[in-house]
Amino acid sequence: MRPIAVLRSATVLAACLLAGCDMLGIESVEKVAAARDADGKAIGGACRHAGRAIEDCFTIYRKADRAAVFAGWRDMNDYMRENKIEPVAPQLAAQADRVAPVTSAAPAKPAATETH
């Protein structure tokens, strides 16, 4: 083979291999930052829709980016005000309050021992 043909083949092969880097699961720093920002905005929007205060969101989701959570909360707040949407109360907390803990009315008596 000629050196030019080898060089072309090597270039095409290298381009094909490098194009598949996204398929290896290697994420770039920009991609991770964008995902983290999107997650924070989604968390903030969900907190606002559930009627939670922003401070509660920060407490519950400590690992989320605070700026992104606030941005999502603020965007959802503006959206809800413009469209006159009321917050939706969380249903799981209300159900947990209604369920009474199971307790017995009388304490358990120790078993009587027989003596012969």
N, CA, C and O atoms as a GROMACS GRO file, in nm:
protein
  464
    1MET      N    1   0.083  -0.118   0.000
    1MET     CA    2   0.000   0.000   0.000
    1MET      C    3   0.088   0.124   0.000
    1MET      O    4   0.201   0.124   0.048
    2ARG      N    5   0.032   0.226  -0.053
    2ARG     CA    6   0.105   0.352  -0.058
    2ARG      C    7   0.094   0.424   0.076
    2ARG      O    8  -0.003   0.404   0.149
    3PRO      N    9   0.189   0.504   0.108
    3PRO     CA   10   0.186   0.576   0.237
    3PRO      C   11   0.065   0.669   0.249
    3PRO      O   12   0.011   0.687   0.358
    4ILE      N   13   0.022   0.728   0.139
    4ILE     CA   14  -0.092   0.818   0.144
    4ILE      C   15  -0.220   0.739   0.173
    4ILE      O   16  -0.305   0.786   0.249
    5ALA      N   17  -0.235   0.622   0.115
    5ALA     CA   18  -0.352   0.538   0.138
    5ALA      C   19  -0.356   0.492   0.284
    5ALA      O   20  -0.463   0.486   0.345
    6VAL      N   21  -0.240   0.459   0.338
    6VAL     CA   22  -0.233   0.418   0.478
    6VAL      C   23  -0.271   0.534   0.569
    6VAL      O   24  -0.343   0.516   0.667
    7LEU      N   25  -0.223   0.652   0.536
    7LEU     CA   26  -0.253   0.771   0.616
    7LEU      C   27  -0.402   0.802   0.612
    7LEU      O   28  -0.461   0.835   0.715
    8ARG      N   29  -0.464   0.790   0.494
    8ARG     CA   30  -0.609   0.812   0.481
    8ARG      C   31  -0.686   0.709   0.562
    8ARG      O   32  -0.781   0.743   0.632
    9SER      N   33  -0.647   0.585   0.552
    9SER     CA   34  -0.715   0.478   0.626
    9SER      C   35  -0.704   0.500   0.776
    9SER      O   36  -0.801   0.482   0.849
   10ALA      N   37  -0.586   0.540   0.821
   10ALA     CA   38  -0.565   0.565   0.963
   10ALA      C   39  -0.648   0.684   1.010
   10ALA      O   40  -0.702   0.682   1.120
   11THR      N   41  -0.659   0.786   0.927
   11THR     CA   42  -0.738   0.904   0.962
   11THR      C   43  -0.886   0.869   0.972
   11THR      O   44  -0.953   0.911   1.066
   12VAL      N   45  -0.936   0.794   0.877
   12VAL     CA   46  -1.077   0.753   0.878
   12VAL      C   47  -1.105   0.663   0.998
   12VAL      O   48  -1.208   0.677   1.063
   13LEU      N   49  -1.014   0.572   1.026
   13LEU     CA   50  -1.030   0.483   1.141
   13LEU      C   51  -1.030   0.561   1.272
   13LEU      O   52  -1.112   0.534   1.360
   14ALA      N   53  -0.940   0.657   1.285
   14ALA     CA   54  -0.933   0.738   1.407
   14ALA      C   55  -1.060   0.822   1.423
   14ALA      O   56  -1.111   0.835   1.534
   15ALA      N   57  -1.110   0.878   1.314
   15ALA     CA   58  -1.232   0.957   1.320
   15ALA      C   59  -1.351   0.871   1.364
   15ALA      O   60  -1.433   0.916   1.444
   16CYS      N   61  -1.359   0.750   1.313
   16CYS     CA   62  -1.468   0.660   1.350
   16CYS      C   63  -1.460   0.621   1.498
   16CYS      O   64  -1.562   0.616   1.566
   17LEU      N   65  -1.341   0.595   1.546
   17LEU     CA   66  -1.324   0.556   1.685
   17LEU      C   67  -1.354   0.671   1.780
   17LEU      O   68  -1.416   0.652   1.885
   18LEU      N   69  -1.310   0.791   1.744
   18LEU     CA   70  -1.333   0.905   1.831
   18LEU      C   71  -1.479   0.951   1.830
   18LEU      O   72  -1.526   1.009   1.927
   19ALA      N   73  -1.550   0.925   1.724
   19ALA     CA   74  -1.691   0.963   1.716
   19ALA      C   75  -1.775   0.880   1.811
   19ALA      O   76  -1.883   0.924   1.850
   20GLY      N   77  -1.731   0.764   1.850
   20GLY     CA   78  -1.806   0.676   1.939
   20GLY      C   79  -1.778   0.698   2.085
   20GLY      O   80  -1.823   0.618   2.168
   21CYS      N   81  -1.706   0.803   2.122
   21CYS     CA   82  -1.673   0.827   2.263
   21CYS      C   83  -1.798   0.846   2.348
   21CYS      O   84  -1.800   0.806   2.464
   22ASP      N   85  -1.903   0.906   2.294
   22ASP     CA   86  -2.025   0.925   2.371
   22ASP      C   87  -2.091   0.792   2.404
   22ASP      O   88  -2.163   0.781   2.503
   23MET      N   89  -2.068   0.693   2.322
   23MET     CA   90  -2.129   0.563   2.345
   23MET      C   91  -2.056   0.485   2.454
   23MET      O   92  -2.108   0.384   2.502
   24LEU      N   93  -1.939   0.530   2.493
   24LEU     CA   94  -1.865   0.461   2.598
   24LEU      C   95  -1.911   0.500   2.737
   24LEU      O   96  -1.872   0.438   2.835
   25GLY      N   97  -1.994   0.601   2.746
   25GLY     CA   98  -2.041   0.645   2.877
   25GLY      C   99  -1.953   0.751   2.939
   25GLY      O  100  -1.972   0.786   3.055
   26ILE      N  101  -1.858   0.801   2.865
   26ILE     CA  102  -1.770   0.906   2.916
   26ILE      C  103  -1.843   1.038   2.897
   26ILE      O  104  -1.873   1.078   2.784
   27GLU      N  105  -1.870   1.106   3.007
   27GLU     CA  106  -1.943   1.232   3.000
   27GLU      C  107  -1.848   1.349   3.016
   27GLU      O  108  -1.755   1.345   3.098
   28SER      N  109  -1.871   1.452   2.938
   28SER     CA  110  -1.788   1.571   2.948
   28SER      C  111  -1.831   1.654   3.067
   28SER      O  112  -1.939   1.634   3.122
   29VAL      N  113  -1.747   1.745   3.106
   29VAL     CA  114  -1.775   1.831   3.220
   29VAL      C  115  -1.897   1.918   3.191
   29VAL      O  116  -1.980   1.941   3.279
   30GLU      N  117  -1.908   1.965   3.068
   30GLU     CA  118  -2.022   2.049   3.031
   30GLU      C  119  -2.153   1.972   3.039
   30GLU      O  120  -2.256   2.025   3.082
   31LYS      N  121  -2.149   1.848   2.996
   31LYS     CA  122  -2.269   1.764   2.998
   31LYS      C  123  -2.314   1.737   3.142
   31LYS      O  124  -2.434   1.740   3.172
   32VAL      N  125  -2.220   1.711   3.231
   32VAL     CA  126  -2.252   1.687   3.372
   32VAL      C  127  -2.308   1.813   3.435
   32VAL      O  128  -2.404   1.807   3.511
   33ALA      N  129  -2.248   1.928   3.404
   33ALA     CA  130  -2.296   2.055   3.460
   33ALA      C  131  -2.436   2.088   3.410
   33ALA      O  132  -2.519   2.137   3.487
   34ALA      N  133  -2.463   2.062   3.284
   34ALA     CA  134  -2.596   2.088   3.228
   34ALA      C  135  -2.700   1.997   3.292
   34ALA      O  136  -2.811   2.041   3.320
   35ALA      N  137  -2.666   1.872   3.315
   35ALA     CA  138  -2.759   1.778   3.378
   35ALA      C  139  -2.786   1.818   3.523
   35ALA      O  140  -2.899   1.810   3.570
   36ARG      N  141  -2.682   1.860   3.594
   36ARG     CA  142  -2.697   1.903   3.732
   36ARG      C  143  -2.786   2.028   3.741
   36ARG      O  144  -2.868   2.041   3.832
   37ASP      N  145  -2.767   2.120   3.647
   37ASP     CA  146  -2.848   2.241   3.642
   37ASP      C  147  -2.994   2.207   3.613
   37ASP      O  148  -3.084   2.261   3.677
   38ALA      N  149  -3.017   2.120   3.517
   38ALA     CA  150  -3.154   2.080   3.483
   38ALA      C  151  -3.221   2.008   3.600
   38ALA      O  152  -3.339   2.030   3.626
   39ASP      N  153  -3.147   1.923   3.670
   39ASP     CA  154  -3.202   1.854   3.787
   39ASP      C  155  -3.240   1.954   3.896
   39ASP      O  156  -3.347   1.943   3.958
   40GLY      N  157  -3.154   2.051   3.920
   40GLY     CA  158  -3.182   2.153   4.021
   40GLY      C  159  -3.306   2.234   3.988
   40GLY      O  160  -3.388   2.262   4.075
   41LYS      N  161  -3.320   2.271   3.860
   41LYS     CA  162  -3.439   2.346   3.819
   41LYS      C  163  -3.566   2.263   3.834
   41LYS      O  164  -3.670   2.314   3.874
   42ALA      N  165  -3.556   2.135   3.801
   42ALA     CA  166  -3.672   2.047   3.816
   42ALA      C  167  -3.710   2.032   3.963
   42ALA      O  168  -3.828   2.032   3.998
   43ILE      N  169  -3.612   2.019   4.049
   43ILE     CA  170  -3.638   2.007   4.192
   43ILE      C  171  -3.703   2.135   4.244
   43ILE      O  172  -3.801   2.129   4.319
   44GLY      N  173  -3.650   2.249   4.205
   44GLY     CA  174  -3.707   2.377   4.250
   44GLY      C  175  -3.849   2.396   4.202
   44GLY      O  176  -3.935   2.442   4.277
   45GLY      N  177  -3.875   2.361   4.077
   45GLY     CA  178  -4.011   2.374   4.024
   45GLY      C  179  -4.108   2.282   4.095
   45GLY      O  180  -4.221   2.320   4.123
   46ALA      N  181  -4.064   2.160   4.123
   46ALA     CA  182  -4.150   2.064   4.193
   46ALA      C  183  -4.178   2.110   4.336
   46ALA      O  184  -4.289   2.095   4.387
   47CYS      N  185  -4.077   2.167   4.401
   47CYS     CA  186  -4.097   2.217   4.538
   47CYS      C  187  -4.199   2.330   4.540
   47CYS      O  188  -4.286   2.334   4.626
   48ARG      N  189  -4.188   2.421   4.445
   48ARG     CA  190  -4.282   2.533   4.440
   48ARG      C  191  -4.423   2.484   4.409
   48ARG      O  192  -4.520   2.533   4.467
   49HIS      N  193  -4.434   2.390   4.320
   49HIS     CA  194  -4.567   2.337   4.284
   49HIS      C  195  -4.630   2.266   4.403
   49HIS      O  196  -4.752   2.265   4.417
   50ALA      N  197  -4.547   2.207   4.487
   50ALA     CA  198  -4.597   2.138   4.607
   50ALA      C  199  -4.621   2.235   4.723
   50ALA      O  200  -4.667   2.193   4.829
   51GLY      N  201  -4.591   2.363   4.703
   51GLY     CA  202  -4.616   2.462   4.807
   51GLY      C  203  -4.509   2.468   4.913
   51GLY      O  204  -4.534   2.520   5.022
   52ARG      N  205  -4.393   2.415   4.886
   52ARG     CA  206  -4.284   2.419   4.984
   52ARG      C  207  -4.210   2.552   4.975
   52ARG      O  208  -4.196   2.610   4.868
   53ALA      N  209  -4.162   2.597   5.087
   53ALA     CA  210  -4.079   2.716   5.091
   53ALA      C  211  -3.942   2.682   5.034
   53ALA      O  212  -3.899   2.566   5.038
   54ILE      N  213  -3.875   2.782   4.981
   54ILE     CA  214  -3.745   2.759   4.919
   54ILE      C  215  -3.643   2.707   5.022
   54ILE      O  216  -3.556   2.627   4.988
   55GLU      N  217  -3.655   2.753   5.145
   55GLU     CA  218  -3.563   2.707   5.250
   55GLU      C  219  -3.582   2.558   5.277
   55GLU      O  220  -3.486   2.486   5.304
   56ASP      N  221  -3.708   2.512   5.270
   56ASP     CA  222  -3.735   2.370   5.290
   56ASP      C  223  -3.674   2.288   5.177
   56ASP      O  224  -3.621   2.179   5.199
   57CYS      N  225  -3.682   2.341   5.057
   57CYS     CA  226  -3.621   2.271   4.942
   57CYS      C  227  -3.470   2.258   4.961
   57CYS      O  228  -3.412   2.152   4.935
   58PHE      N  229  -3.409   2.365   5.005
   58PHE     CA  230  -3.264   2.361   5.028
   58PHE      C  231  -3.229   2.258   5.134
   58PHE      O  232  -3.126   2.191   5.124
   59THR      N  233  -3.314   2.247   5.236
   59THR     CA  234  -3.289   2.152   5.344
   59THR      C  235  -3.308   2.008   5.298
   59THR      O  236  -3.229   1.920   5.330
   60ILE      N  237  -3.415   1.985   5.222
   60ILE     CA  238  -3.446   1.849   5.178
   60ILE      C  239  -3.346   1.800   5.076
   60ILE      O  240  -3.301   1.685   5.082
   61TYR      N  241  -3.310   1.886   4.980
   61TYR     CA  242  -3.221   1.847   4.870
   61TYR      C  243  -3.087   1.916   4.885
   61TYR      O  244  -3.054   2.007   4.809
   62ARG      N  245  -3.010   1.874   4.984
   62ARG     CA  246  -2.882   1.937   5.012
   62ARG      C  247  -2.780   1.922   4.900
   62ARG      O  248  -2.696   2.010   4.880
   63LYS      N  249  -2.786   1.812   4.827
   63LYS     CA  250  -2.686   1.787   4.723
   63LYS      C  251  -2.714   1.863   4.594
   63LYS      O  252  -2.626   1.873   4.509
   64ALA      N  253  -2.834   1.916   4.579
   64ALA     CA  254  -2.869   1.990   4.458
   64ALA      C  255  -2.804   2.128   4.460
   64ALA      O  256  -2.780   2.185   4.566
   65ASP      N  257  -2.776   2.179   4.342
   65ASP     CA  258  -2.717   2.312   4.328
   65ASP      C  259  -2.820   2.417   4.369
   65ASP      O  260  -2.929   2.423   4.312
   66ARG      N  261  -2.786   2.498   4.468
   66ARG     CA  262  -2.881   2.595   4.523
   66ARG      C  263  -2.928   2.696   4.420
   66ARG      O  264  -3.045   2.732   4.415
   67ALA      N  265  -2.836   2.743   4.337
   67ALA     CA  266  -2.873   2.842   4.236
   67ALA      C  267  -2.974   2.784   4.137
   67ALA      O  268  -3.069   2.852   4.097
   68ALA      N  269  -2.953   2.661   4.097
   68ALA     CA  270  -3.044   2.596   4.002
   68ALA      C  271  -3.179   2.569   4.068
   68ALA      O  272  -3.283   2.586   4.004
   69VAL      N  273  -3.179   2.527   4.194
   69VAL     CA  274  -3.305   2.502   4.266
   69VAL      C  275  -3.383   2.633   4.277
   69VAL      O  276  -3.504   2.635   4.255
   70PHE      N  277  -3.314   2.740   4.311
   70PHE     CA  278  -3.382   2.869   4.322
   70PHE      C  279  -3.436   2.915   4.188
   70PHE      O  280  -3.547   2.968   4.180
   71ALA      N  281  -3.359   2.896   4.081
   71ALA     CA  282  -3.404   2.936   3.948
   71ALA      C  283  -3.530   2.859   3.909
   71ALA      O  284  -3.624   2.917   3.854
   72GLY      N  285  -3.534   2.730   3.935
   72GLY     CA  286  -3.652   2.649   3.906
   72GLY      C  287  -3.771   2.689   3.991
   72GLY      O  288  -3.884   2.694   3.942
   73TRP      N  289  -3.746   2.717   4.118
   73TRP     CA  290  -3.852   2.758   4.209
   73TRP      C  291  -3.911   2.891   4.163
   73TRP      O  292  -4.033   2.908   4.160
   74ARG      N  293  -3.823   2.985   4.128
   74ARG     CA  294  -3.867   3.118   4.084
   74ARG      C  295  -3.946   3.109   3.952
   74ARG      O  296  -4.049   3.175   3.937
   75ASP      N  297  -3.896   3.029   3.856
   75ASP     CA  298  -3.966   3.013   3.729
   75ASP      C  299  -4.106   2.954   3.750
   75ASP      O  300  -4.203   3.000   3.689
   76MET      N  301  -4.115   2.853   3.836
   76MET     CA  302  -4.245   2.792   3.864
   76MET      C  303  -4.336   2.889   3.938
   76MET      O  304  -4.457   2.891   3.915
   77ASN      N  305  -4.280   2.970   4.027
   77ASN     CA  306  -4.358   3.069   4.099
   77ASN      C  307  -4.418   3.170   4.001
   77ASN      O  308  -4.537   3.202   4.010
   78ASP      N  309  -4.338   3.218   3.908
   78ASP     CA  310  -4.388   3.312   3.807
   78ASP      C  311  -4.496   3.247   3.720
   78ASP      O  312  -4.599   3.308   3.692
   79TYR      N  313  -4.472   3.124   3.680
   79TYR     CA  314  -4.568   3.052   3.596
   79TYR      C  315  -4.700   3.032   3.670
   79TYR      O  316  -4.807   3.050   3.612
   80MET      N  317  -4.692   2.995   3.797
   80MET     CA  318  -4.813   2.970   3.874
   80MET      C  319  -4.891   3.099   3.899
   80MET      O  320  -5.014   3.098   3.899
   81ARG      N  321  -4.821   3.209   3.918
   81ARG     CA  322  -4.890   3.338   3.937
   81ARG      C  323  -4.958   3.383   3.809
   81ARG      O  324  -5.072   3.430   3.812
   82GLU      N  325  -4.888   3.370   3.697
   82GLU     CA  326  -4.946   3.412   3.569
   82GLU      C  327  -5.070   3.333   3.533
   82GLU      O  328  -5.166   3.388   3.480
   83ASN      N  329  -5.069   3.204   3.562
   83ASN     CA  330  -5.180   3.116   3.524
   83ASN      C  331  -5.276   3.086   3.638
   83ASN      O  332  -5.366   3.003   3.624
   84LYS      N  333  -5.257   3.153   3.751
   84LYS     CA  334  -5.344   3.138   3.869
   84LYS      C  335  -5.359   2.992   3.909
   84LYS      O  336  -5.470   2.942   3.926
   85ILE      N  337  -5.246   2.925   3.925
   85ILE     CA  338  -5.243   2.784   3.964
   85ILE      C  339  -5.216   2.777   4.114
   85ILE      O  340  -5.122   2.839   4.164
   86GLU      N  341  -5.296   2.701   4.183
   86GLU     CA  342  -5.278   2.682   4.327
   86GLU      C  343  -5.177   2.570   4.353
   86GLU      O  344  -5.169   2.475   4.275
   87PRO      N  345  -5.102   2.580   4.462
   87PRO     CA  346  -5.009   2.471   4.495
   87PRO      C  347  -5.084   2.341   4.525
   87PRO      O  348  -5.198   2.343   4.572
   88VAL      N  349  -5.020   2.231   4.496
   88VAL     CA  350  -5.078   2.099   4.521
   88VAL      C  351  -5.012   2.044   4.647
   88VAL      O  352  -4.890   2.028   4.653
   89ALA      N  353  -5.094   2.016   4.747
   89ALA     CA  354  -5.040   1.964   4.873
   89ALA      C  355  -4.993   1.821   4.852
   89ALA      O  356  -5.060   1.743   4.784
   90PRO      N  357  -4.879   1.785   4.910
   90PRO     CA  358  -4.832   1.646   4.898
   90PRO      C  359  -4.932   1.550   4.961
   90PRO      O  360  -4.981   1.574   5.072
   91GLN      N  361  -4.962   1.440   4.892
   91GLN     CA  362  -5.061   1.344   4.939
   91GLN      C  363  -5.002   1.244   5.038
   91GLN      O  364  -5.073   1.198   5.127
   92LEU      N  365  -4.876   1.210   5.024
   92LEU     CA  366  -4.816   1.109   5.112
   92LEU      C  367  -4.810   1.156   5.256
   92LEU      O  368  -4.833   1.076   5.347
   93ALA      N  369  -4.781   1.280   5.280
   93ALA     CA  370  -4.774   1.331   5.417
   93ALA      C  371  -4.913   1.330   5.480
   93ALA      O  372  -4.926   1.300   5.598
   94ALA      N  373  -5.015   1.363   5.403
   94ALA     CA  374  -5.151   1.363   5.456
   94ALA      C  375  -5.197   1.222   5.491
   94ALA      O  376  -5.266   1.202   5.591
   95GLN      N  377  -5.160   1.125   5.410
   95GLN     CA  378  -5.197   0.987   5.438
   95GLN      C  379  -5.125   0.935   5.561
   95GLN      O  380  -5.182   0.857   5.638
   96ALA      N  381  -5.002   0.974   5.580
   96ALA     CA  382  -4.926   0.928   5.696
   96ALA      C  383  -4.985   0.982   5.825
   96ALA      O  384  -4.980   0.916   5.928
   97ASP      N  385  -5.041   1.104   5.820
   97ASP     CA  386  -5.102   1.161   5.940
   97ASP      C  387  -5.231   1.089   5.976
   97ASP      O  388  -5.264   1.076   6.094
   98ARG      N  389  -5.305   1.042   5.875
   98ARG     CA  390  -5.432   0.974   5.900
   98ARG      C  391  -5.414   0.834   5.957
   98ARG      O  392  -5.501   0.786   6.029
   99VAL      N  393  -5.304   0.769   5.926
   99VAL     CA  394  -5.282   0.633   5.972
   99VAL      C  395  -5.233   0.638   6.116
   99VAL      O  396  -5.128   0.694   6.145
  100ALA      N  397  -5.312   0.578   6.205
  100ALA     CA  398  -5.276   0.576   6.346
  100ALA      C  399  -5.183   0.458   6.371
  100ALA      O  400  -5.200   0.352   6.312
  101PRO      N  401  -5.086   0.475   6.458
  101PRO     CA  402  -5.000   0.362   6.489
  101PRO      C  403  -5.077   0.254   6.563
  101PRO      O  404  -5.166   0.283   6.643
  102VAL      N  405  -5.044   0.131   6.535
  102VAL     CA  406  -5.113   0.017   6.595
  102VAL      C  407  -5.054  -0.005   6.734
  102VAL      O  408  -4.936  -0.035   6.751
  103THR      N  409  -5.142   0.011   6.834
  103THR     CA  410  -5.101  -0.014   6.972
  103THR      C  411  -5.208  -0.099   7.037
  103THR      O  412  -5.326  -0.090   7.002
  104SER      N  413  -5.168  -0.180   7.129
  104SER     CA  414  -5.267  -0.264   7.198
  104SER      C  415  -5.327  -0.186   7.314
  104SER      O  416  -5.262  -0.099   7.372
  105ALA      N  417  -5.451  -0.217   7.348
  105ALA     CA  418  -5.521  -0.146   7.456
  105ALA      C  419  -5.464  -0.182   7.592
  105ALA      O  420  -5.452  -0.096   7.679
  106ALA      N  421  -5.429  -0.309   7.610
  106ALA     CA  422  -5.377  -0.353   7.740
  106ALA      C  423  -5.237  -0.408   7.720
  106ALA      O  424  -5.208  -0.471   7.618
  107PRO      N  425  -5.150  -0.385   7.816
  107PRO     CA  426  -5.016  -0.441   7.801
  107PRO      C  427  -5.021  -0.593   7.809
  107PRO      O  428  -5.108  -0.651   7.874
  108ALA      N  429  -4.929  -0.654   7.744
  108ALA     CA  430  -4.924  -0.801   7.741
  108ALA      C  431  -4.888  -0.853   7.880
  108ALA      O  432  -4.798  -0.802   7.946
  109LYS      N  433  -4.962  -0.958   7.922
  109LYS     CA  434  -4.937  -1.017   8.053
  109LYS      C  435  -4.835  -1.128   8.037
  109LYS      O  436  -4.836  -1.201   7.938
  110PRO      N  437  -4.746  -1.142   8.136
  110PRO     CA  438  -4.652  -1.252   8.126
  110PRO      C  439  -4.724  -1.386   8.147
  110PRO      O  440  -4.822  -1.393   8.220
  111ALA      N  441  -4.676  -1.486   8.084
  111ALA     CA  442  -4.740  -1.618   8.094
  111ALA      C  443  -4.723  -1.672   8.236
  111ALA      O  444  -4.616  -1.661   8.297
  112ALA      N  445  -4.833  -1.731   8.286
  112ALA     CA  446  -4.830  -1.786   8.421
  112ALA      C  447  -4.752  -1.916   8.421
  112ALA      O  448  -4.764  -1.996   8.328
  113THR      N  449  -4.672  -1.936   8.523
  113THR     CA  450  -4.594  -2.060   8.533
  113THR      C  451  -4.666  -2.156   8.626
  113THR      O  452  -4.721  -2.116   8.729
  114GLU      N  453  -4.666  -2.279   8.589
  114GLU     CA  454  -4.730  -2.381   8.673
  114GLU      C  455  -4.629  -2.437   8.770
  114GLU      O  456  -4.513  -2.460   8.736
  115THR      N  457  -4.674  -2.458   8.892
  115THR     CA  458  -4.590  -2.523   8.992
  115THR      C  459  -4.655  -2.652   9.034
  115THR      O  460  -4.776  -2.655   9.053
  116HIS      N  461  -4.583  -2.756   9.048
  116HIS     CA  462  -4.638  -2.886   9.088
  116HIS      C  463  -4.602  -2.918   9.228
  116HIS      O  464  -4.640  -3.024   9.278
   0.00000   0.00000   0.00000
